[in-house]
Amino acid sequence: MTDPNLTQALQEAYASATVKMRIVHTIEISHPAFDKTVYVVADYRPDDLNEKGQQKMSAILETGQQVDFLCFAFELDMPSIDTTPIPELVLTIDNVGRELMASLQKASQSNDDVLVKYRAYTLNDLTTPAMLRPLQFILRDVVVTPLQMSGICKVKTVGNNSFPSEKYTLSDYVGLGN
């Protein structure tokens, strides 16, 4: 059975990946407190460096915007198969740079969610993601050390929203007191 969220190229890569059809894993980390959105690519060894001398990969998002992904070793540990109602992934990024540390510290002082988007690209085509839409997660329980950042990624579900979202209080709705 094929996944309708994957492009034909990614389905072929998963079925019979060759050296030329290597899959490149990327994440996007965003938060209102960040100065800019952070784009990270795993296991990519380019010759291209950005203005700070960091290794980077340029690719185009599904929106058509071209961005630079910084090269960091990261891992998304998939959830175990059990009876947990909401699957949780563990995101670990090694050798976290000062920029990412400072951004995550700003985010920790806010009540807003840290949004993580996962995209896969095929190495021979960085002009479009190999997934029709990125997988989106909310990053929680983040632990940052000088060597590593790790946190729990949860799928944002409608079931976590309060309903009704408005609180009916006696001061706002006097008729409730009768």
Accessible surface in RSA format (square Angstrom, percent):
REM  Atomic radii and reference values for relative SASA: ProtOr
REM  Chains: A
REM  Algorithm: Lee & Richards
REM  Probe-radius: 1.40
REM  Slices: 20
REM RES _ NUM      All-atoms   Total-Side   Main-Chain    Non-polar    All polar
REM                ABS   REL    ABS   REL    ABS   REL    ABS   REL    ABS   REL
RES MET A   1   242.57 125.6 152.09 100.7  90.48 215.4 128.51 109.3 114.06 151.1
RES THR A   2    98.35  69.9  83.49  84.6  14.85  35.4  58.15  78.1  40.20  60.8
RES ASP A   3    66.38  46.5  59.21  58.9   7.16  16.9  22.60  53.2  43.77  43.7
RES PRO A   4   115.71  84.3  95.71  87.2  20.00  72.7 107.49  88.7   8.22  51.1
RES ASN A   5    21.97  15.2  17.91  17.3   4.06   9.8  14.37  34.6   7.60   7.3
RES LEU A   6    27.89  15.5  21.65  15.5   6.24  15.7  21.65  15.2   6.24  16.8
RES THR A   7    31.89  22.7  26.76  27.1   5.14  12.2  31.06  41.7   0.84   1.3
RES GLN A   8   120.12  67.2 112.20  82.0   7.92  18.8  51.56 109.7  68.56  52.0
RES ALA A   9    38.84  35.7  34.90  53.9   3.94   9.0  36.46  51.3   2.37   6.3
RES LEU A  10     0.00   0.0   0.00   0.0   0.00   0.0   0.00   0.0   0.00   0.0
RES GLN A  11    42.03  23.5  34.89  25.5   7.14  17.0  17.81  37.9  24.22  18.4
RES GLU A  12    82.17  47.2  78.10  59.1   4.07   9.7  30.49  59.0  51.68  42.2
RES ALA A  13     0.69   0.6   0.00   0.0   0.69   1.6   0.00   0.0   0.69   1.8
RES TYR A  14   118.02  55.1  86.93  49.5  31.09  80.9  72.35  54.4  45.67  56.3
RES ALA A  15    89.01  81.8  46.55  71.8  42.46  96.6  58.14  81.9  30.87  81.8
RES SER A  16    79.26  67.0  64.88  86.6  14.38  33.1  50.73 108.0  28.53  40.0
RES ALA A  17    67.70  62.2  34.05  52.5  33.66  76.6  34.14  48.1  33.56  88.9
RES THR A  18    85.07  60.5  72.98  74.0  12.09  28.8  75.57 101.5   9.50  14.4
RES VAL A  19   136.46  89.8 125.59 113.7  10.87  26.2 130.48 113.4   5.98  16.2
RES LYS A  20   172.36  84.1 162.28  99.6  10.08  24.0 113.24 101.9  59.11  63.0
RES MET A  21    38.40  19.9  38.40  25.4   0.00   0.0  38.17  32.5   0.23   0.3
RES ARG A  22    82.37  34.6  80.67  41.1   1.70   4.0  45.60  62.3  36.77  22.3
RES ILE A  23    29.40  16.7  16.69  12.4  12.71  30.6  16.69  12.0  12.71  34.5
RES VAL A  24     1.46   1.0   0.00   0.0   1.46   3.5   1.46   1.3   0.00   0.0
RES HIS A  25    70.24  38.4  70.12  48.7   0.12   0.3  46.22  47.6  24.02  28.0
RES THR A  26     0.00   0.0   0.00   0.0   0.00   0.0   0.00   0.0   0.00   0.0
RES ILE A  27     0.16   0.1   0.00   0.0   0.16   0.4   0.16   0.1   0.00   0.0
RES GLU A  28    15.22   8.7  15.17  11.5   0.05   0.1   0.39   0.8  14.83  12.1
RES ILE A  29     0.00   0.0   0.00   0.0   0.00   0.0   0.00   0.0   0.00   0.0
RES SER A  30    23.55  19.9  22.72  30.3   0.84   1.9  15.01  32.0   8.55  12.0
RES HIS A  31    13.28   7.3   0.28   0.2  13.00  33.2   4.67   4.8   8.61  10.0
RES PRO A  32   102.41  74.6  63.73  58.1  38.68 140.6  76.95  63.5  25.46 158.2
RES ALA A  33    35.88  33.0  16.79  25.9  19.08  43.4  28.13  39.6   7.75  20.5
RES PHE A  34    17.74   8.9   2.14   1.3  15.60  40.6   2.15   1.3  15.59  44.6
RES ASP A  35   124.70  87.4  87.51  87.1  37.20  88.0  37.46  88.2  87.25  87.0
RES LYS A  36   134.11  65.4 123.68  75.9  10.43  24.8  89.45  80.5  44.66  47.6
RES THR A  37    46.06  32.8  32.50  33.0  13.55  32.3   5.34   7.2  40.72  61.6
RES VAL A  38    17.75  11.7  14.31  13.0   3.44   8.3  17.75  15.4   0.00   0.0
RES TYR A  39    30.07  14.0  26.71  15.2   3.36   8.7  15.92  12.0  14.15  17.4
RES VAL A  40     0.00   0.0   0.00   0.0   0.00   0.0   0.00   0.0   0.00   0.0
RES VAL A  41     0.22   0.1   0.00   0.0   0.22   0.5   0.00   0.0   0.22   0.6
RES ALA A  42    10.77   9.9   9.16  14.1   1.61   3.7   9.16  12.9   1.61   4.3
RES ASP A  43    87.29  61.1  70.14  69.8  17.15  40.6  38.89  91.5  48.40  48.3
RES TYR A  44    41.79  19.5  35.37  20.1   6.42  16.7   8.43   6.3  33.35  41.1
RES ARG A  45   185.20  77.8 156.21  79.6  28.99  69.0  69.47  94.9 115.73  70.1
RES PRO A  46    17.34  12.6   3.30   3.0  14.04  51.0  10.66   8.8   6.68  41.5
RES ASP A  47   149.62 104.8 118.61 118.1  31.01  73.3  43.60 102.6 106.02 105.7
RES ASP A  48    73.00  51.1  65.62  65.3   7.38  17.4  27.97  65.8  45.03  44.9
RES LEU A  49    96.14  53.5  75.62  54.1  20.52  51.6  75.62  53.1  20.52  55.2
RES ASN A  50    22.77  15.7  11.35  11.0  11.42  27.5   6.75  16.2  16.02  15.5
RES GLU A  51   153.04  87.9 108.04  81.7  45.00 107.1  70.08 135.5  82.96  67.7
RES LYS A  52   129.82  63.3  96.07  58.9  33.75  80.4  76.81  69.1  53.01  56.5
RES GLY A  53    47.47  58.5   0.00   N/A  47.47  58.5  24.89  68.3  22.58  50.6
RES GLN A  54    62.02  34.7  56.41  41.2   5.61  13.4  30.87  65.7  31.15  23.6
RES GLN A  55    77.88  43.6  71.94  52.6   5.94  14.1  14.73  31.4  63.15  47.9
RES LYS A  56    30.20  14.7  30.12  18.5   0.08   0.2   0.26   0.2  29.94  31.9
RES MET A  57     2.92   1.5   0.46   0.3   2.46   5.8   2.92   2.5   0.00   0.0
RES SER A  58    34.79  29.4  22.48  30.0  12.32  28.4  16.66  35.5  18.13  25.4
RES ALA A  59     2.69   2.5   0.00   0.0   2.69   6.1   2.69   3.8   0.00   0.0
RES ILE A  60    50.03  28.5  50.03  37.3   0.00   0.0  50.03  36.0   0.00   0.0
RES LEU A  61     9.70   5.4   6.59   4.7   3.11   7.8   6.59   4.6   3.11   8.4
RES GLU A  62    69.71  40.0  35.51  26.9  34.19  81.4  32.96  63.8  36.74  30.0
RES THR A  63   105.63  75.1  65.09  66.0  40.54  96.6  73.56  98.8  32.07  48.5
RES GLY A  64    53.86  66.4   0.00   N/A  53.86  66.4  29.81  81.8  24.04  53.8
RES GLN A  65    99.72  55.8  90.34  66.0   9.38  22.3  36.07  76.8  63.65  48.3
RES GLN A  66   118.21  66.1  93.17  68.1  25.03  59.6  26.11  55.6  92.10  69.8
RES VAL A  67    13.28   8.7   6.63   6.0   6.65  16.0  13.28  11.5   0.00   0.0
RES ASP A  68    61.92  43.4  48.28  48.1  13.64  32.2  15.06  35.4  46.86  46.7
RES PHE A  69     0.01   0.0   0.01   0.0   0.00   0.0   0.01   0.0   0.00   0.0
RES LEU A  70    27.79  15.5  27.79  19.9   0.00   0.0  27.79  19.5   0.00   0.0
RES CYS A  71    30.44  23.0   8.70   9.7  21.74  51.1   9.12  23.1  21.32  23.0
RES PHE A  72    30.43  15.2  22.00  13.6   8.43  21.9  29.55  17.9   0.88   2.5
RES ALA A  73    58.20  53.5  46.90  72.4  11.29  25.7  51.16  72.0   7.04  18.6
RES PHE A  74    24.81  12.4   4.33   2.7  20.47  53.3   7.33   4.4  17.48  50.0
RES GLU A  75   102.81  59.0  98.19  74.3   4.62  11.0  32.59  63.0  70.23  57.3
RES LEU A  76    26.13  14.5   8.64   6.2  17.49  44.0   8.64   6.1  17.49  47.1
RES ASP A  77    61.57  43.1  56.63  56.4   4.94  11.7  23.12  54.4  38.45  38.3
RES MET A  78   131.52  68.1 107.90  71.4  23.62  56.2  95.89  81.5  35.63  47.2
RES PRO A  79    49.43  36.0  30.58  27.9  18.85  68.5  34.53  28.5  14.90  92.6
RES SER A  80    86.90  73.4  61.29  81.8  25.61  59.0  53.63 114.2  33.27  46.6
RES ILE A  81   181.71 103.4 150.36 112.0  31.35  75.6 154.61 111.3  27.10  73.5
RES ASP A  82    88.86  62.2  54.52  54.3  34.34  81.2  36.60  86.1  52.26  52.1
RES THR A  83   138.46  98.5 113.38 114.9  25.09  59.8  87.93 118.1  50.53  76.4
RES THR A  84    67.52  48.0  47.46  48.1  20.06  47.8  34.89  46.9  32.63  49.3
RES PRO A  85   125.63  91.6  89.96  82.0  35.67 129.6 101.30  83.6  24.33 151.2
RES ILE A  86    44.47  25.3  43.98  32.8   0.49   1.2  44.21  31.8   0.27   0.7
RES PRO A  87    65.48  47.7  61.79  56.3   3.69  13.4  65.48  54.1   0.00   0.0
RES GLU A  88    70.57  40.5  61.31  46.4   9.26  22.0  10.92  21.1  59.66  48.7
RES LEU A  89     9.86   5.5   9.82   7.0   0.04   0.1   9.86   6.9   0.00   0.0
RES VAL A  90    54.87  36.1  54.83  49.6   0.03   0.1  54.83  47.6   0.03   0.1
RES LEU A  91     0.00   0.0   0.00   0.0   0.00   0.0   0.00   0.0   0.00   0.0
RES THR A  92    23.71  16.9  22.82  23.1   0.89   2.1  13.69  18.4  10.02  15.1
RES ILE A  93     0.00   0.0   0.00   0.0   0.00   0.0   0.00   0.0   0.00   0.0
RES ASP A  94    52.72  36.9  52.48  52.2   0.24   0.6  11.85  27.9  40.87  40.8
RES ASN A  95   104.45  72.0  95.28  92.1   9.17  22.1  27.22  65.5  77.23  74.6
RES VAL A  96    10.53   6.9   0.00   0.0  10.53  25.4   0.00   0.0  10.53  28.5
RES GLY A  97    22.36  27.6   0.00   N/A  22.36  27.6  22.36  61.4   0.00   0.0
RES ARG A  98   215.66  90.5 206.25 105.1   9.41  22.4  79.81 109.1 135.85  82.3
RES GLU A  99    66.28  38.1  57.75  43.7   8.53  20.3  53.49 103.5  12.79  10.4
RES LEU A 100     4.74   2.6   3.77   2.7   0.97   2.4   3.91   2.7   0.84   2.2
RES MET A 101    41.89  21.7  41.89  27.7   0.00   0.0  25.86  22.0  16.03  21.2
RES ALA A 102    50.24  46.2  46.34  71.5   3.89   8.9  48.61  68.5   1.62   4.3
RES SER A 103    14.74  12.5  14.10  18.8   0.64   1.5   0.50   1.1  14.23  19.9
RES LEU A 104     8.04   4.5   3.30   2.4   4.74  11.9   3.72   2.6   4.33  11.6
RES GLN A 105   101.91  57.0 100.23  73.3   1.68   4.0  32.01  68.1  69.90  53.0
RES LYS A 106    87.37  42.6  81.58  50.1   5.79  13.8  63.11  56.8  24.26  25.8
RES ALA A 107     6.26   5.8   2.03   3.1   4.23   9.6   2.20   3.1   4.06  10.8
RES SER A 108    89.88  76.0  50.30  67.1  39.58  91.2  50.01 106.5  39.87  55.9
RES GLN A 109   159.52  89.2 118.86  86.9  40.66  96.8  46.62  99.2 112.91  85.6
RES SER A 110    38.54  32.6  18.40  24.5  20.14  46.4  18.58  39.6  19.96  28.0
RES ASN A 111   160.24 110.5 125.59 121.4  34.65  83.4  37.08  89.2 123.16 119.0
RES ASP A 112    78.70  55.1  65.90  65.6  12.80  30.3   9.93  23.4  68.76  68.6
RES ASP A 113    54.15  37.9  38.94  38.8  15.21  36.0  14.14  33.3  40.01  39.9
RES VAL A 114    12.44   8.2  11.61  10.5   0.83   2.0  11.61  10.1   0.83   2.3
RES LEU A 115    49.53  27.6  49.40  35.3   0.13   0.3  49.40  34.7   0.13   0.3
RES VAL A 116     0.00   0.0   0.00   0.0   0.00   0.0   0.00   0.0   0.00   0.0
RES LYS A 117    42.29  20.6  42.29  25.9   0.00   0.0   2.09   1.9  40.19  42.8
RES TYR A 118    19.65   9.2  19.65  11.2   0.00   0.0  14.18  10.7   5.47   6.7
RES ARG A 119     3.17   1.3   3.17   1.6   0.00   0.0   0.49   0.7   2.68   1.6
RES ALA A 120     0.02   0.0   0.02   0.0   0.00   0.0   0.02   0.0   0.00   0.0
RES TYR A 121     0.00   0.0   0.00   0.0   0.00   0.0   0.00   0.0   0.00   0.0
RES THR A 122     3.59   2.6   3.33   3.4   0.26   0.6   0.00   0.0   3.59   5.4
RES LEU A 123    58.40  32.5  46.93  33.6  11.47  28.8  46.93  33.0  11.47  30.9
RES ASN A 124    99.03  68.3  58.73  56.8  40.29  97.0  34.24  82.4  64.79  62.6
RES ASP A 125    53.59  37.5  49.69  49.5   3.90   9.2  21.26  50.0  32.33  32.2
RES LEU A 126    38.01  21.2  31.82  22.8   6.19  15.6  32.20  22.6   5.81  15.6
RES THR A 127    87.57  62.3  79.45  80.5   8.12  19.3  67.08  90.1  20.49  31.0
RES THR A 128    67.44  48.0  65.46  66.4   1.98   4.7  42.95  57.7  24.49  37.0
RES PRO A 129     3.97   2.9   2.07   1.9   1.90   6.9   2.07   1.7   1.90  11.8
RES ALA A 130     5.30   4.9   1.85   2.8   3.45   7.8   5.30   7.5   0.00   0.0
RES MET A 131    13.17   6.8  10.38   6.9   2.79   6.6   9.74   8.3   3.43   4.5
RES LEU A 132   108.93  60.7  87.63  62.7  21.29  53.5  90.62  63.6  18.31  49.3
RES ARG A 133   166.75  70.0 166.71  85.0   0.04   0.1  50.80  69.4 115.95  70.3
RES PRO A 134    16.38  11.9   8.80   8.0   7.58  27.6   8.97   7.4   7.41  46.1
RES LEU A 135    73.56  41.0  71.23  51.0   2.33   5.9  73.56  51.7   0.00   0.0
RES GLN A 136    91.43  51.1  78.16  57.1  13.27  31.6  19.57  41.7  71.86  54.5
RES PHE A 137    12.50   6.3  11.96   7.4   0.54   1.4  12.50   7.6   0.00   0.0
RES ILE A 138     9.67   5.5   9.67   7.2   0.00   0.0   9.67   7.0   0.00   0.0
RES LEU A 139     6.13   3.4   0.00   0.0   6.13  15.4   0.00   0.0   6.13  16.5
RES ARG A 140   109.29  45.9 105.69  53.9   3.60   8.6  29.46  40.3  79.83  48.4
RES ASP A 141   106.12  74.3  79.68  79.3  26.44  62.5  34.49  81.2  71.63  71.4
RES VAL A 142    52.67  34.7  22.28  20.2  30.40  73.2  22.28  19.4  30.40  82.4
RES VAL A 143    92.38  60.8  87.98  79.6   4.41  10.6  91.27  79.3   1.11   3.0
RES VAL A 144    44.83  29.5  15.90  14.4  28.93  69.7  15.90  13.8  28.93  78.5
RES THR A 145    59.39  42.2  57.33  58.1   2.06   4.9  54.79  73.6   4.60   6.9
RES PRO A 146   104.68  76.3  92.36  84.2  12.32  44.8  93.17  76.9  11.51  71.5
RES LEU A 147   133.03  74.1 130.44  93.3   2.59   6.5 130.44  91.6   2.59   7.0
RES GLN A 148    75.00  41.9  73.85  54.0   1.16   2.8  10.34  22.0  64.67  49.0
RES MET A 149     0.07   0.0   0.00   0.0   0.07   0.2   0.07   0.1   0.00   0.0
RES SER A 150    31.67  26.8  31.19  41.6   0.48   1.1   9.20  19.6  22.47  31.5
RES GLY A 151     3.74   4.6   0.00   N/A   3.74   4.6   3.53   9.7   0.22   0.5
RES ILE A 152    40.92  23.3  40.92  30.5   0.00   0.0  40.92  29.5   0.00   0.0
RES CYS A 153     0.00   0.0   0.00   0.0   0.00   0.0   0.00   0.0   0.00   0.0
RES LYS A 154    69.42  33.9  69.42  42.6   0.00   0.0  22.81  20.5  46.61  49.7
RES VAL A 155    57.28  37.7  56.35  51.0   0.92   2.2  56.35  49.0   0.92   2.5
RES LYS A 156   134.05  65.4 110.83  68.0  23.22  55.3  65.77  59.2  68.27  72.7
RES THR A 157    40.48  28.8  33.79  34.3   6.69  15.9  38.99  52.4   1.49   2.3
RES VAL A 158   129.04  84.9 121.39 109.9   7.65  18.4 122.18 106.2   6.86  18.6
RES GLY A 159    73.42  90.5   0.00   N/A  73.42  90.5  41.38 113.6  32.04  71.8
RES ASN A 160   101.45  70.0  67.53  65.3  33.91  81.7  27.42  66.0  74.03  71.6
RES ASN A 161    90.46  62.4  73.01  70.6  17.45  42.0  25.00  60.2  65.46  63.3
RES SER A 162    80.77  68.3  59.84  79.9  20.93  48.2  49.69 105.8  31.08  43.5
RES PHE A 163   192.67  96.4 161.14  99.8  31.53  82.1 161.16  97.7  31.51  90.2
RES PRO A 164    69.72  50.8  60.60  55.2   9.12  33.1  61.28  50.6   8.43  52.4
RES SER A 165    97.82  82.7  71.67  95.6  26.16  60.3  37.35  79.5  60.48  84.7
RES GLU A 166    92.86  53.3  83.17  62.9   9.69  23.1  39.45  76.3  53.40  43.6
RES LYS A 167   164.45  80.2 151.30  92.8  13.15  31.3 105.26  94.7  59.19  63.1
RES TYR A 168   121.15  56.6  93.33  53.1  27.82  72.4  57.84  43.5  63.32  78.1
RES THR A 169    57.36  40.8  52.75  53.5   4.60  11.0  56.37  75.7   0.99   1.5
RES LEU A 170   108.89  60.6  99.74  71.4   9.14  23.0  99.74  70.0   9.14  24.6
RES SER A 171    98.81  83.5  64.16  85.6  34.65  79.8  57.82 123.1  40.99  57.4
RES ASP A 172   100.90  70.7  71.14  70.8  29.76  70.4  16.10  37.9  84.80  84.6
RES TYR A 173    80.68  37.7  76.05  43.3   4.63  12.1  63.63  47.8  17.05  21.0
RES VAL A 174   118.89  78.2 112.30 101.7   6.60  15.9 112.30  97.6   6.60  17.9
RES GLY A 175    56.11  69.2   0.00   N/A  56.11  69.2  34.85  95.6  21.27  47.6
RES LEU A 176   103.95  57.9  76.49  54.7  27.46  69.0  80.03  56.2  23.92  64.4
RES GLY A 177    53.69  66.2   0.00   N/A  53.69  66.2  20.95  57.5  32.74  73.3
RES ASN A 178   170.70 117.7 104.66 101.1  66.03 159.0  61.01 146.8 109.69 106.0
END  Absolute sums over single chains surface
CHAIN  1 A    11457.0       9072.6       2384.4       6504.7       4952.3
END  Absolute sums over all chains
TOTAL         11457.0       9072.6       2384.4       6504.7       4952.3
